[in-house]
């Protein structure tokens, strides 16, 4: 048997004979030790056996750890650090999610040693040496002294001080700490760590002590095995720090999000601030803010630093403000984050007080409604690919502006089933894609000074809008300025199938297209009905930008009235390229200055093939195609244009001056009830 085996046998004997007198046991077996070859390992093991026997005889069952040479040196170094108070402290900002400002700092111990380099090692070896009380005393005295010396630098922000509730101090030490605590009680938060060994009596003494001193408290690492709701109710801290293990990768883990949301909800219901620990990425920041956390601490916002940091970098602060603003439509806004494939009842969300449904990951969400209007907004995070099924859903934005907001870079399929109504628009920013499908009906009701139905606001571009339903999309707008389908600066619109009902009243607007920018519109195999009563209006196209419009195998009906109106094209833009193939178009316009297809003050290229275009117009300067001041070219192939116009303009002369390229088909013109023969410069 070698030396190590003999020492281990002695240790087992000591454990079996724990009532033996320690010195007698050691004396009896000392001869066996002396006969062994002398080396460091054997000597260290023998010392541990002796220490174990002495502890057992004193009633201390704490295990003695067998240490190697390096650990022995670390224990000695830890004792030296404690004896000489060789502790420095770094301060990590705790950040408010409201505006990105620094709410507080946590004081983090940094040992001044290369042998014992981290707080973890200090605590490990201090526990072996039974020096935890000295660590607790030093932490409080050092940090509170720093607070007293730098009170002006903190600008009223508190410092979180780590404390271990299972560690007891002498009355004299407690008295000295209390004197320092009471100098600035409003700027101290005592943070309870390492609760595994704290029983109910310890927690109650802990709670009573700091309650009596009117010192705020926090609980660390909440969400791990020993941190439970029962302890939380007994302890009643001011701040709960949600453990890093629940925050890491939360953007990809539905269960974590549900758990964290429940913790935050419990905290808020009981007047406790919820703090997310260990936030290290932008995605984690976004999710915890959207879940409603109050405070953030982590490397992403700020690392620990020996000097106080007074403000975060502008980009981080701006990001926090941005997500907070998106989350907040009111201080009482509640956000629900669904799983990637969840069926959601709006009535349940409303009953639970939620005001936003935030889709943060790719998947398919099925939302069902009832006959009631629900003030719940639907948003998606940026860069997600998801299908949103709306089934008998009624959403109400109190301002009737936005009910659904698609994140930048996202690709969303909106599948409509049953009867759906949105009292507010669907925002699709530039770079995003929205595809509308389904056999149901979607009614969008708009009633605000500026409006958009599906697209974006008047100062923005919209993303790709693709309509491919077999059902019906209806947009009804009552406002001064806006677009029913489209945006201010324009973007791509593709209408591939389905029925569309668009109705708009107001001052200036576009039913389908862009307000001031260029637009590109493709419509095939669809039925479009547009009714508008506005002073200045464009049915399909742009008010002031260029328009490119292609209509094939579709039915389009335009009924417009106002002071100035264009059915297809642009009112004041430079160019309109209009192509109609295999479609039936009907245009009824009553307006002083109007055209059914034109760039009214620019260049018009109008091509019609195997199609029919019927026009009824009434107005002082009503021109069926083109305009008096514009440059118009008409391409006619096996198609017909039938125009009946009541106007003071010399329509025949205007059309005769234009260039017409004809290959089959006909143009019939009736002006003020009289058929007008045309002498067109027809080119085959």
C-alpha positions in Angstrom: 0.0 0.0 0.0 1.5 3.4 -1.0 1.4 6.5 1.1 -1.7 8.0 -0.5 -3.7 4.9 0.0 -2.6 4.6 3.7 -3.6 8.2 4.3 -7.0 7.6 2.7 -7.5 4.6 4.9 -6.8 6.7 7.9 -9.3 9.3 6.7 -12.0 6.5 6.4 -11.1 5.3 9.9 -11.5 8.8 11.3 -14.9 9.1 9.7 -16.0 5.8 11.1 -14.7 6.6 14.6 -15.9 10.2 14.8 -16.1 10.0 18.7 -12.4 9.2 19.1 -10.3 11.8 21.0 -8.6 13.7 18.3 -5.1 13.9 19.7 -5.2 10.2 20.8 -6.2 9.2 17.3 -3.5 11.3 15.7 -0.9 10.0 18.2 -1.8 6.4 17.5 -1.4 6.7 13.8 1.5 9.2 13.7 4.0 6.3 13.5 2.3 5.0 10.4 2.7 8.4 8.8 6.3 8.7 9.8 7.1 5.4 8.1 5.8 6.7 4.8 8.1 8.2 2.1 8.2 12.0 2.7 6.6 14.0 -0.2 4.3 17.1 -0.4 1.2 15.1 -1.4 1.5 12.7 1.6 2.2 15.6 4.0 -0.8 17.6 2.8 -3.1 14.6 3.0 -2.0 13.8 6.6 -2.6 17.4 7.6 -6.1 17.2 6.2 -6.8 13.9 8.1 -5.7 15.6 11.3 -7.9 18.6 10.6 -10.9 16.4 9.8 -10.5 14.4 13.1 -10.3 17.7 15.1 -13.4 19.1 13.4 -15.4 15.9 13.9 -14.6 15.8 17.6 -15.8 19.4 17.9 -19.1 18.5 16.3 -18.3 20.2 13.0 -19.3 17.9 10.1 -18.1 20.3 7.4 -16.0 18.3 5.0 -12.4 19.0 4.8 -11.2 19.5 1.2 -8.0 17.8 0.2 -5.9 20.6 -1.3 -3.0 20.4 -3.6 0.1 22.6 -3.3 -1.4 25.4 -5.5 -4.6 25.5 -3.6 -2.7 25.8 -0.3 -0.9 28.7 -1.7 -4.2 30.3 -2.8 -5.7 29.9 0.7 -2.6 31.6 2.2 -2.9 34.4 -0.4 -6.7 34.8 0.3 -5.9 35.2 4.0 -3.3 37.8 3.1 -5.8 39.7 0.9 -8.4 39.7 3.7 -5.9 40.7 6.4 -4.4 43.6 4.4 -7.8 44.6 2.8 -6.4 44.2 -0.7 -9.7 44.7 -2.4 -10.6 47.1 -5.2 -14.1 47.6 -6.7 -15.4 48.1 -10.2 -18.8 49.6 -10.8 -21.1 48.3 -13.4 -24.0 50.6 -14.4 -27.6 49.4 -14.0 -29.6 51.0 -16.7 -33.2 52.2 -16.9 -35.2 50.8 -19.9 -37.3 54.0 -20.1 -34.6 56.3 -21.5 -31.2 54.5 -21.3 -30.1 56.6 -18.3 -28.0 55.1 -15.5 -30.2 54.2 -12.6 -27.6 52.7 -10.2 -24.2 50.9 -10.0 -23.3 47.5 -8.6 -20.0 47.4 -6.7 -18.1 44.3 -7.8 -15.1 43.1 -5.8 -11.7 42.8 -7.6 -8.9 41.2 -5.5 -5.5 42.8 -5.9 -3.6 39.6 -6.6 -2.3 37.5 -9.4 -2.5 34.3 -7.4 -6.2 34.7 -6.5 -7.4 36.7 -9.5 -11.2 36.6 -9.3 -14.0 37.1 -6.8 -15.0 33.5 -7.3 -11.6 32.3 -6.1 -11.6 34.7 -3.2 -15.0 33.4 -2.0 -14.0 29.8 -2.6 -10.8 29.9 -0.5 -12.3 32.3 2.1 -15.0 29.7 2.7 -12.3 27.0 3.2 -10.6 29.2 5.7 -13.8 30.2 7.5 -13.2 33.8 6.6 -16.6 34.6 5.0 -17.6 36.9 7.8 -14.4 38.9 7.1 -15.4 39.1 3.4 -18.8 40.4 4.4 -17.4 43.0 6.8 -14.8 44.2 4.3 -17.4 44.5 1.5 -19.7 46.7 3.5 -17.0 48.9 5.1 -15.1 49.4 1.8 -18.1 50.2 -0.4 -19.9 52.3 2.1 -16.7 54.3 2.7 -16.4 54.8 -1.1 -20.0 56.0 -1.2 -19.3 58.5 1.6 -16.2 59.8 -0.2 -17.8 60.0 -3.7 -21.3 61.0 -2.8 -21.2 64.0 -5.1 -20.0 62.0 -8.0 -22.9 59.6 -7.8 -25.5 62.3 -8.5 -28.1 60.6 -6.4 -27.6 57.1 -8.0 -27.6 54.2 -5.5 -24.9 51.5 -5.2 -25.8 47.9 -5.0 -23.8 46.1 -2.3 -23.5 42.3 -2.4 -24.3 40.5 0.9 -24.6 36.8 1.9 -27.5 36.3 4.3 -26.1 33.1 5.8 -23.1 35.0 7.1 -23.4 36.4 10.6 -21.3 39.3 12.0 -20.6 40.4 15.5 -22.8 43.1 17.1 -19.8 45.5 17.0 -19.4 45.0 13.3 -23.1 45.4 12.6 -23.1 48.6 14.6 -20.2 50.1 12.6 -21.9 49.1 9.3 -25.2 50.6 10.5 -23.6 53.9 11.2 -22.3 54.1 7.6 -25.6 52.8 6.1 -27.5 55.5 7.9 -25.3 58.3 6.5 -26.9 57.8 3.0 -29.7 55.2 3.3 -31.4 56.4 0.1 -28.3 55.6 -2.0 -27.8 52.0 -0.9 -29.4 48.8 -2.2 -28.3 45.6 -0.4 -28.3 42.7 -2.8 -28.8 39.2 -1.4 -26.5 36.7 -3.0 -25.9 32.9 -2.5 -29.2 32.1 -0.9 -28.7 28.3 -0.9 -27.7 28.2 2.7 -30.1 30.8 4.0 -33.0 29.3 5.9 -36.4 31.1 6.6 -35.1 32.4 10.0 -32.1 34.0 8.3 -34.2 35.6 5.6 -36.6 37.0 8.1 -33.7 38.5 10.2 -32.3 39.9 7.0 -35.6 41.4 5.9 -36.3 42.9 9.3 -32.8 44.4 9.7 -32.9 46.4 6.4 -36.6 47.3 6.8 -35.8 48.8 10.2 -32.9 50.8 8.6 -35.1 51.8 5.7 -32.5 50.4 3.2 -33.7 49.0 -0.1 -32.9 45.4 -0.9 -32.5 43.2 -4.0 -32.5 39.5 -4.6 -29.9 38.2 -7.0 -30.1 35.3 -9.5 -33.9 35.0 -9.4 -35.2 32.1 -11.5 -32.7 29.5 -10.3 -33.7 26.5 -8.2 -33.6 28.2 -4.7 -35.2 31.5 -5.8 -38.9 30.8 -5.7 -42.1 32.8 -5.3 -42.5 31.6 -1.7 -39.1 33.1 -0.7 -39.9 36.2 -2.7 -43.2 36.8 -0.9 -41.5 36.3 2.5 -38.5 38.5 1.6 -40.4 41.3 -0.3 -37.3 42.9 -1.9 -37.5 46.2 -3.8 -35.6 44.8 -6.9 -35.5 41.3 -8.4 -32.5 40.5 -10.6 -33.6 37.9 -13.2 -30.8 35.3 -13.5 -28.5 35.4 -16.6 -29.4 31.8 -17.5 -32.9 33.0 -18.3 -31.7 36.0 -20.4 -29.1 34.3 -22.5 -30.6 33.4 -25.9 -34.0 34.5 -24.8 -34.8 35.7 -28.4 -34.6 32.0 -29.5 -36.3 30.3 -26.6 -40.1 30.6 -26.2 -40.1 28.9 -22.7 -37.6 31.4 -21.4 -39.7 34.3 -22.7 -42.9 32.9 -21.0 -41.1 32.4 -17.7 -39.4 35.9 -17.8 -42.7 37.5 -18.7 -44.4 35.8 -15.7 -41.6 37.0 -13.4 -41.9 40.5 -14.6 -45.7 40.4 -14.2 -45.4 39.1 -10.7 -42.9 41.9 -9.8 -45.1 44.6 -11.2 -48.2 43.3 -9.5 -46.3 43.5 -6.2 -44.5 46.8 -6.6 -41.1 45.3 -7.3 -38.6 46.5 -10.0 -37.6 43.7 -12.4 -33.9 43.8 -13.5 -32.5 41.6 -16.4 -29.0 40.4 -15.6 -26.3 39.6 -18.1 -27.8 41.3 -21.2 -25.0 40.7 -23.8 -26.6 41.2 -27.2 -28.9 43.6 -29.1 -31.5 40.8 -29.5 -31.6 40.1 -25.7 -31.9 43.9 -25.1 -34.9 44.1 -27.4 -36.7 41.1 -26.0 -36.4 42.1 -22.3 -37.5 45.6 -23.0 -40.5 44.4 -25.0 -41.3 42.0 -22.1 -41.5 45.0 -19.8 -38.3 44.7 -17.7 -37.5 47.9 -15.7 -33.7 47.8 -15.4 -30.9 46.2 -17.4 -27.4 45.1 -16.4 -24.9 43.5 -18.7 -21.9 43.7 -21.0 -24.0 45.0 -23.9 -24.9 48.2 -22.1 -21.7 48.7 -20.0 -18.9 46.6 -18.5 -17.7 47.0 -14.9 -15.2 49.9 -14.7 -13.0 51.2 -11.8 -14.3 54.7 -12.5 -18.0 55.7 -12.5 -19.6 55.9 -15.9 -22.1 58.8 -16.1 -23.7 58.0 -19.5 -24.0 55.2 -21.9 -22.7 55.5 -25.5 -25.3 57.4 -27.6 -26.0 54.4 -29.9 -26.9 52.1 -27.0 -29.0 54.8 -25.3 -30.8 55.5 -28.5 -31.4 51.8 -29.1 -33.0 51.5 -25.6 -35.1 54.6 -26.2 -36.2 53.2 -29.6 -37.4 49.9 -28.2 -39.0 51.6 -25.2 -40.9 53.9 -27.5 -42.0 51.0 -29.7 -43.1 49.1 -26.6 -44.9 52.1 -25.1 -48.1 53.5 -26.5 -49.0 54.2 -22.9 -47.4 53.5 -19.6 -49.9 50.7 -19.0 -49.1 48.9 -22.3 -48.9 45.1 -21.9 -47.1 43.1 -24.6 -47.7 39.5 -25.4 -45.0 37.5 -27.2 -46.4 34.4 -28.8 -44.7 31.1 -29.6 -43.6 30.6 -33.1 -46.7 28.4 -33.9 -49.4 29.6 -31.5 -53.1 30.0 -31.8 -54.2 33.2 -30.0 -57.6 34.3 -28.8 -57.9 38.1 -28.9 -60.7 37.9 -26.2 -58.2 36.2 -23.9 -55.5 38.7 -24.5 -57.9 41.6 -23.9 -59.2 40.0 -20.7 -55.6 39.7 -19.4 -54.9 43.4 -20.2 -52.6 43.0 -23.2 -52.4 45.8 -25.6 -49.8 44.5 -28.1 -49.1 41.3 -29.8 -45.4 41.3 -30.6 -44.1 38.6 -33.1 -40.4 38.3 -32.5 -39.5 35.1 -34.3 -40.3 33.3 -37.5 -43.2 30.9 -37.7 -46.9 30.9 -38.1 -49.4 32.7 -35.7 -53.1 32.1 -35.9 -55.2 34.9 -34.4 -58.9 34.4 -33.8 -61.4 37.1 -32.8 -65.1 37.6 -32.0 -67.7 40.3 -32.6 -65.9 42.7 -30.3 -63.3 45.4 -31.2 -60.0 44.8 -29.4 -57.5 47.6 -28.8 -54.6 45.3 -29.5 -51.8 46.3 -31.9 -49.9 43.6 -33.9 -46.2 44.2 -34.5 -43.4 42.1 -35.9 -39.7 42.4 -35.0 -37.3 43.3 -37.8 -36.1 40.5 -40.2 -38.6 37.8 -39.3 -40.3 35.5 -41.8 -43.8 34.7 -40.5 -47.4 33.9 -41.5 -50.1 35.7 -39.6 -53.6 34.2 -40.0 -56.4 36.6 -39.1 -59.7 34.8 -38.6 -62.8 37.0 -37.7 -60.5 39.6 -36.1 -61.6 43.1 -35.2 -58.7 45.4 -34.2 -59.1 49.0 -33.1 -56.5 51.7 -32.9 -58.1 54.5 -30.8 -56.6 57.0 -33.3 -57.6 54.8 -36.3 -54.0 55.1 -37.7 -52.1 51.8 -37.3 -53.3 48.4 -36.2 -50.5 46.3 -37.6 -46.8 47.3 -37.9 -44.4 45.1 -39.9 -40.7 45.2 -38.9 -38.0 46.4 -41.2 -36.6 43.6 -43.4 -39.4 41.2 -42.5 -41.3 39.0 -44.9 -44.9 38.5 -43.7 -47.7 36.5 -45.2 -51.1 37.8 -44.0 -53.7 35.1 -44.5 -57.3 36.3 -44.1 -60.1 34.0 -43.1 -63.7 34.9 -42.3 -64.6 38.5 -41.7 -61.9 40.8 -40.5 -61.9 44.5 -39.7 -59.0 46.8 -38.8 -59.7 50.3 -37.6 -56.3 51.5 -38.6 -53.7 50.7 -41.3 -51.0 48.2 -41.9 -47.5 49.7 -42.0 -45.0 48.0 -44.3 -41.7 49.9 -44.3 -39.2 50.0 -47.1 -37.3 46.7 -47.2 -40.1 44.7 -45.9 -42.5 42.4 -47.8 -46.2 41.9 -47.2 -48.1 39.2 -49.0 -51.9 39.1 -48.6 -53.5 35.8 -49.1 -56.7 33.9 -48.1 -60.3 33.4 -49.0 -61.7 35.7 -46.4 -62.5 39.5 -46.2 -60.3 42.3 -44.8 -61.9 45.7 -44.2 -59.6 48.6 -43.3 -61.3 51.7 -41.9 -59.4 54.9 -41.7 -60.4 58.2 -40.1 -57.5 60.5 -39.4 -56.1 63.8 -40.7 -53.3 61.9 -42.5 -53.8 58.2 -43.3 -52.6 55.1 -45.1 -54.4 51.8 -45.4 -51.7 49.3 -46.4 -48.2 50.7 -47.0 -46.6 53.6 -45.2 -47.0 57.3 -44.2 -46.7 60.3 -46.5 -43.0 60.9 -45.7 -41.8 57.3 -46.3 -41.4 54.6 -48.9 -43.3 51.4 -48.5 -41.9 47.8 -48.9 -43.2 45.3 -51.5 -46.9 44.9 -51.4 -48.1 41.7 -52.9 -51.8 40.9 -53.1 -52.8 37.3 -53.9 -56.0 36.5 -52.1 -59.1 34.8 -53.5 -61.2 36.9 -51.1 -61.8 40.6 -50.7 -59.7 43.6 -49.5 -61.6 46.8 -48.7 -60.1 50.1 -47.7 -62.3 53.0 -46.7 -60.7 56.4 -45.8 -62.0 59.6 -44.4 -59.2 62.1 -43.9 -57.5 65.1 -45.5 -54.4 63.5 -47.0 -53.2 60.0 -47.7 -53.0 56.8 -49.7 -55.3 53.8 -49.3 -52.9 51.3 -50.7 -49.3 52.7 -51.0 -47.3 55.4 -49.3 -46.0 59.0 -49.7 -42.8 58.2 -51.5 -43.9 55.0 -53.3 -42.7 51.5 -53.9 -43.7 48.3 -55.7 -47.4 47.1 -55.7 -48.4 43.8 -57.3 -52.1 42.8 -57.3 -52.3 39.3 -58.6 -55.7 38.1 -57.7 -58.8 38.9 -55.6 -61.4 41.7 -55.3 -60.6 45.2 -54.1 -62.9 47.9 -52.9 -61.3 51.3 -52.3 -63.2 54.4 -51.1 -61.6 57.7 -50.2 -62.9 61.1 -49.2 -60.8 64.2 -48.3 -58.6 66.9 -49.7 -55.8 65.2 -51.6 -55.0 61.6 -52.0 -54.2 58.4 -54.0 -56.3 55.3 -53.9 -53.6 52.9 -55.1 -50.0 54.2 -55.5 -47.8 57.0 -54.1 -48.5 60.5 -52.9 -45.4 62.3 -54.1 -43.0 59.7 -55.2 -42.7 57.4 -58.2 -44.8 54.3 -58.2 -44.8 50.9 -60.0 -48.1 49.0 -60.1 -48.9 45.6 -61.6 -52.5 44.3 -61.6 -53.6 41.0 -63.1 -56.6 38.6 -62.6 -58.3 40.9 -60.2 -61.4 43.0 -59.8 -60.7 46.6 -58.6 -63.5 49.1 -57.7 -62.3 52.6 -56.8 -64.6 55.4 -55.5 -63.1 58.8 -54.6 -64.4 62.2 -53.7 -61.4 64.5 -53.2 -60.3 67.9 -54.5 -57.2 66.4 -56.0 -57.2 62.7 -56.6 -55.4 59.9 -58.5 -57.2 56.6 -58.7 -54.2 54.4 -59.6 -50.7 56.1 -59.8 -49.2 59.2 -58.2 -50.1 62.7 -57.5 -46.7 64.3 -58.2 -44.4 61.4 -59.1 -44.0 59.3 -62.2 -46.2 56.3 -62.7 -45.7 52.9 -64.3 -48.9 50.9 -64.5 -49.5 47.5 -66.0 -53.0 46.0 -66.0 -53.7 42.5 -67.5 -56.7 40.2 -67.5 -58.4 42.4 -64.9 -61.5 44.5 -64.3 -61.0 48.0 -63.1 -63.8 50.5 -62.3 -62.9 54.1 -61.4 -65.4 56.6 -60.1 -63.8 59.9 -59.2 -65.0 63.4 -58.4 -63.3 66.7 -57.3 -61.5 69.6 -58.8 -58.6 67.7 -60.4 -58.5 64.0 -61.0 -56.6 61.3 -62.9 -57.9 57.7 -63.2 -54.7 56.0 -64.2 -51.4 57.9 -64.2 -50.1 61.0 -62.5 -51.6 64.5 -61.8 -48.4 66.6 -61.9 -45.7 64.1 -62.5 -43.4 64.1 -65.5 -44.2 60.7 -67.0 -46.9 58.0 -67.1 -46.4 54.7 -68.8 -49.7 52.8 -68.9 -50.1 49.3 -70.3 -53.5 47.5 -70.5 -53.7 44.0 -71.9 -56.8 41.7 -71.9 -58.6 43.9 -69.3 -61.8 45.8 -69.0 -61.5 49.3 -67.7 -64.3 51.7 -66.8 -63.6 55.3 -65.8 -66.3 57.7 -64.6 -64.8 61.1 -63.6 -66.6 64.3 -62.7 -63.9 67.0 -62.3 -63.1 70.4 -63.7 -59.6 69.2 -64.8 -59.3 65.5 -65.5 -58.1 62.6 -67.5 -58.9 58.9 -67.4 -55.3 58.0 -68.3 -52.4 60.5 -68.4 -49.5 62.4 -67.1 -51.6 65.5 -67.1 -48.7 67.9 -67.3 -46.0 65.5 -68.6 -45.4 62.8 -71.1 -48.0 59.9 -71.5 -47.3 56.6 -73.1 -50.6 54.6 -73.3 -50.7 51.1 -74.7 -53.9 49.0 -74.9 -54.1 45.5 -76.4 -57.0 43.1 -76.6 -58.8 45.2 -74.1 -61.7 47.6 -73.6 -61.6 51.1 -72.1 -64.9 52.8 -71.5 -64.8 56.5 -70.4 -67.5 58.8 -69.0 -66.2 62.3 -68.1 -67.7 65.6 -67.1 -65.7 68.8 -66.5 -64.6 72.0 -68.0 -61.2 70.6 -69.0 -62.1 66.9 -69.2 -59.8 64.9 -71.5 -60.3 61.1 -71.9 -56.6 60.2 -72.5 -53.6 62.6 -72.2 -53.9 66.4 -71.6 -53.9 69.7 -73.5 -50.4 70.5 -72.4 -48.9 67.1 -72.4 -47.2 64.8 -74.9 -49.2 61.7 -75.5 -48.6 58.6 -77.5 -51.3 56.0 -77.9 -50.7 52.3 -78.9 -53.9 50.5 -79.9 -53.9 46.8 -80.9 -57.1 44.9 -81.3 -58.7 47.0 -78.6 -61.4 49.7 -78.2 -61.6 53.0 -76.5 -65.2 54.3 -76.1 -65.2 57.8 -74.7 -68.2 60.1 -73.8 -67.1 63.5 -72.5 -68.9 66.6 -71.4 -66.3 69.4 -71.6 -65.4 72.8 -72.9 -62.1 71.5 -74.2 -61.6 70.7 -77.9 -61.1 67.0 -77.3 -61.0 66.1 -81.0 -58.3 68.6 -81.7 -56.2 67.4 -78.7 -56.5 63.8 -79.7 -55.8 64.5 -83.4 -52.6 66.3 -82.4 -51.4 63.3 -80.6 -49.6 60.3 -82.1 -51.7 57.2 -82.4 -50.2 53.8 -83.4 -53.1 51.5 -84.3 -53.2 47.9 -85.3 -56.9 46.8 -85.3 -59.5 48.0 -82.9 -61.3 51.4 -82.7 -61.6 54.7 -80.9 -65.1 56.1 -80.6 -65.5 59.7 -79.2 -68.7 61.5 -78.1 -68.3 65.1 -77.0 -71.2 66.9 -75.3 -73.7 64.3 -76.6 -72.4 64.5 -80.2 -70.3 61.9 -81.9 -67.0 63.5 -82.9 -65.4 62.2 -86.1 -61.6 62.0 -85.6 -58.9 62.6 -88.2 -56.2 60.9 -86.3 -52.7 60.7 -87.5 -52.9 57.0 -87.2 -49.8 54.9 -87.7 -50.1 51.2 -88.2 
